Amino acid sequence: MTSVVIVDDQGMVRAGFRSLLASEPDLDVVGEAANGQDALEVVTRLVPDVTLMDIRMPVLDGLAATRRLVEAGVATRVIVLTTFDLDEYVFEALRAGASGFLLKDAPAEELAEAIRVVAAGDSLLAPQVTRRVIDAFVGRAAPPRTTPDGRLAHLTPRELEVLRLLARGLSNQDISRTLFVSEGTTKTHVSNVLAKLALRDRVQAVVYAYENGVVVAGDPGPDPSSG
């Protein structure tokens, strides 16, 4: 059973999400919060598998709440809820440690599947969506750090190559075709990259790669369809 906490300042929105998830036998809404401050207490106490987090809330916004939960090491995975596709705050939320984002008007089956995907340890963004996030994120991201993170030195040349492809939004299948290796091998490389860099998921890998100059804005990288 996957436990869920819903955080939104609108009671009707919380009730709507709870109702949508009530018919899913493997999902259990264990708590709610009306602002980021309350969310810190509720999520820390209940430690749900997944937290649905609105961004724009009084007292403490979802961005700050997400950052504090991640910094405190609370073992929950955050899905950011937004009204607008590619909301400007989404990028900061991803940097803060969210595992992806979802539009509030997403259909019930999409909401349920998103929760399952994130609970399983994957990022919410499908490769094609990741590409769109990258395009918008790069335009807003801070310049790469002058001194890249020292953890990069722990990656093998092949793992660094995989990180570059991850940051381009390529799926495991695309990476396999590009590198001429099996999908199983690619999955192992991806797992090693995330573990060595202490990253939560593919979304964080995208942010990390751009912030550390592993990839540079404007370079389209390889086209997996041409291989």
DAQUIKA-V207822 format. One record per residue. RES is the residue in one small letter. PHI is phi in whole degrees, -180 to 180 (none if undefined). OMEGA is omega in degrees with one decimal (* if undefined). Layout:
res:RES phi:PHI omega:OMEGA
res:RES phi:PHI omega:OMEGA
//
This chain:
res:m phi:none omega:179.4
res:t phi:-97 omega:-178.7
res:s phi:-90 omega:-174.6
res:v phi:-135 omega:169.4
res:v phi:-117 omega:-178.9
res:i phi:-106 omega:-179.6
res:v phi:-120 omega:179.1
res:d phi:-161 omega:-176.8
res:d phi:-79 omega:179.5
res:q phi:-102 omega:-178.8
res:g phi:-59 omega:-179.2
res:m phi:-67 omega:178.0
res:v phi:-67 omega:178.4
res:r phi:-61 omega:-179.7
res:a phi:-64 omega:179.5
res:g phi:-64 omega:178.7
res:f phi:-65 omega:179.7
res:r phi:-61 omega:179.7
res:s phi:-65 omega:179.9
res:l phi:-63 omega:-175.5
res:l phi:-87 omega:-176.5
res:a phi:-62 omega:-177.0
res:s phi:-86 omega:-179.5
res:e phi:-95 omega:-173.5
res:p phi:-65 omega:-177.4
res:d phi:-101 omega:-178.9
res:l phi:-118 omega:-176.7
res:d phi:-134 omega:176.7
res:v phi:-78 omega:-173.8
res:v phi:-100 omega:-179.2
res:g phi:-173 omega:179.1
res:e phi:-140 omega:174.1
res:a phi:-149 omega:-174.8
res:a phi:-101 omega:176.1
res:n phi:-158 omega:-176.0
res:g phi:-64 omega:-179.7
res:q phi:-66 omega:177.0
res:d phi:-64 omega:-180.0
res:a phi:-61 omega:179.3
res:l phi:-58 omega:-179.1
res:e phi:-70 omega:-176.2
res:v phi:-65 omega:-177.0
res:v phi:-69 omega:178.5
res:t phi:-64 omega:-179.2
res:r phi:-76 omega:-174.2
res:l phi:-93 omega:-177.9
res:v phi:45 omega:178.8
res:p phi:-70 omega:176.3
res:d phi:-62 omega:-177.4
res:v phi:-135 omega:174.6
res:t phi:-116 omega:173.8
res:l phi:-88 omega:-169.0
res:m phi:-120 omega:171.7
res:d phi:-71 omega:-178.3
res:i phi:-95 omega:-173.6
res:r phi:-90 omega:-179.1
res:m phi:-141 omega:177.5
res:p phi:-75 omega:177.8
res:v phi:69 omega:177.5
res:l phi:-148 omega:-177.0
res:d phi:-76 omega:-176.0
res:g phi:-66 omega:178.9
res:l phi:-64 omega:179.8
res:a phi:-65 omega:180.0
res:a phi:-64 omega:178.8
res:t phi:-61 omega:-178.8
res:r phi:-61 omega:-178.4
res:r phi:-67 omega:178.8
res:l phi:-64 omega:179.7
res:v phi:-66 omega:-179.3
res:e phi:-64 omega:-179.7
res:a phi:-81 omega:178.3
res:g phi:75 omega:178.3
res:v phi:-68 omega:-172.6
res:a phi:-82 omega:173.8
res:t phi:-128 omega:177.8
res:r phi:-111 omega:-171.0
res:v phi:-100 omega:169.6
res:i phi:-106 omega:-179.7
res:v phi:-80 omega:177.2
res:l phi:-99 omega:-179.9
res:t phi:-142 omega:178.6
res:t phi:-84 omega:-174.4
res:f phi:-112 omega:177.7
res:d phi:-61 omega:-179.2
res:l phi:57 omega:173.4
res:d phi:-51 omega:-176.4
res:e phi:-58 omega:-178.3
res:y phi:-79 omega:-178.2
res:v phi:-59 omega:-176.8
res:f phi:-66 omega:176.8
res:e phi:-68 omega:179.0
res:a phi:-67 omega:177.3
res:l phi:-64 omega:178.2
res:r phi:-65 omega:-178.5
res:a phi:-73 omega:177.4
res:g phi:125 omega:176.2
res:a phi:-67 omega:-178.2
res:s phi:-95 omega:178.7
res:g phi:153 omega:179.2
res:f phi:-142 omega:-176.5
res:l phi:-145 omega:176.5
res:l phi:-74 omega:-177.3
res:k phi:-64 omega:-178.2
res:d phi:-94 omega:178.4
res:a phi:-63 omega:178.6
res:p phi:-65 omega:-174.8
res:a phi:-56 omega:-177.5
res:e phi:-66 omega:178.5
res:e phi:-71 omega:178.0
res:l phi:-63 omega:-178.4
res:a phi:-63 omega:-179.1
res:e phi:-66 omega:178.2
res:a phi:-60 omega:179.4
res:i phi:-64 omega:-179.9
res:r phi:-65 omega:-178.5
res:v phi:-62 omega:-178.2
res:v phi:-68 omega:178.8
res:a phi:-63 omega:-179.9
res:a phi:-78 omega:177.1
res:g phi:101 omega:178.8
res:d phi:-96 omega:174.2
res:s phi:-83 omega:-174.6
res:l phi:-75 omega:-171.9
res:l phi:-81 omega:173.4
res:a phi:-69 omega:-176.9
res:p phi:-51 omega:-178.4
res:q phi:-67 omega:176.8
res:v phi:-74 omega:178.8
res:t phi:-57 omega:179.2
res:r phi:-59 omega:-179.9
res:r phi:-68 omega:177.4
res:v phi:-62 omega:179.2
res:i phi:-59 omega:-177.9
res:d phi:-56 omega:-178.8
res:a phi:-76 omega:-177.8
res:f phi:-63 omega:-177.0
res:v phi:-61 omega:-179.8
res:g phi:-70 omega:-176.8
res:r phi:-112 omega:-173.8
res:a phi:-68 omega:175.3
res:a phi:-69 omega:177.4
res:p phi:-59 omega:179.0
res:p phi:-57 omega:178.9
res:r phi:-63 omega:178.5
res:t phi:-62 omega:177.0
res:t phi:-114 omega:-178.7
res:p phi:-60 omega:179.5
res:d phi:-59 omega:-177.2
res:g phi:-64 omega:-179.6
res:r phi:-65 omega:178.2
res:l phi:-59 omega:-178.4
res:a phi:-66 omega:-179.9
res:h phi:-82 omega:-179.3
res:l phi:-81 omega:172.1
res:t phi:-74 omega:177.3
res:p phi:-55 omega:-180.0
res:r phi:-69 omega:178.6
res:e phi:-66 omega:177.2
res:l phi:-66 omega:177.3
res:e phi:-65 omega:178.0
res:v phi:-64 omega:178.0
res:l phi:-60 omega:178.7
res:r phi:-60 omega:-179.1
res:l phi:-70 omega:174.5
res:l phi:-57 omega:-177.2
res:a phi:-67 omega:176.4
res:r phi:-84 omega:179.6
res:g phi:88 omega:179.8
res:l phi:-74 omega:174.7
res:s phi:-77 omega:176.4
res:n phi:-58 omega:179.2
res:q phi:-64 omega:178.6
res:d phi:-64 omega:-180.0
res:i phi:-63 omega:179.2
res:s phi:-60 omega:179.4
res:r phi:-66 omega:-178.0
res:t phi:-67 omega:-176.2
res:l phi:-97 omega:-179.6
res:f phi:58 omega:176.0
res:v phi:-130 omega:179.9
res:s phi:-74 omega:178.0
res:e phi:-66 omega:177.0
res:g phi:-63 omega:177.6
res:t phi:-64 omega:178.7
res:t phi:-62 omega:-179.6
res:k phi:-61 omega:177.7
res:t phi:-64 omega:178.3
res:h phi:-60 omega:-179.2
res:v phi:-61 omega:179.3
res:s phi:-62 omega:179.3
res:n phi:-65 omega:179.6
res:v phi:-61 omega:-178.7
res:l phi:-63 omega:-178.8
res:a phi:-68 omega:-177.2
res:k phi:-66 omega:-178.4
res:l phi:-96 omega:179.9
res:a phi:56 omega:179.5
res:l phi:-104 omega:-174.7
res:r phi:-77 omega:-174.8
res:d phi:-166 omega:-176.1
res:r phi:-65 omega:179.6
res:v phi:-61 omega:178.6
res:q phi:-65 omega:177.8
res:a phi:-65 omega:177.3
res:v phi:-62 omega:-179.9
res:v phi:-59 omega:-177.6
res:y phi:-60 omega:-176.3
res:a phi:-63 omega:179.5
res:y phi:-73 omega:-178.7
res:e phi:-69 omega:-177.9
res:n phi:-107 omega:174.0
res:g phi:71 omega:177.7
res:v phi:-66 omega:172.4
res:v phi:-126 omega:-175.6
res:v phi:-120 omega:178.5
res:a phi:-56 omega:178.1
res:g phi:99 omega:177.5
res:d phi:-91 omega:-174.4
res:p phi:-71 omega:-179.5
res:g phi:72 omega:-176.0
res:p phi:-72 omega:175.8
res:d phi:-102 omega:-175.2
res:p phi:-63 omega:-178.1
res:s phi:-75 omega:-176.3
res:s phi:-94 omega:-174.8
res:g phi:-83 omega:*
//
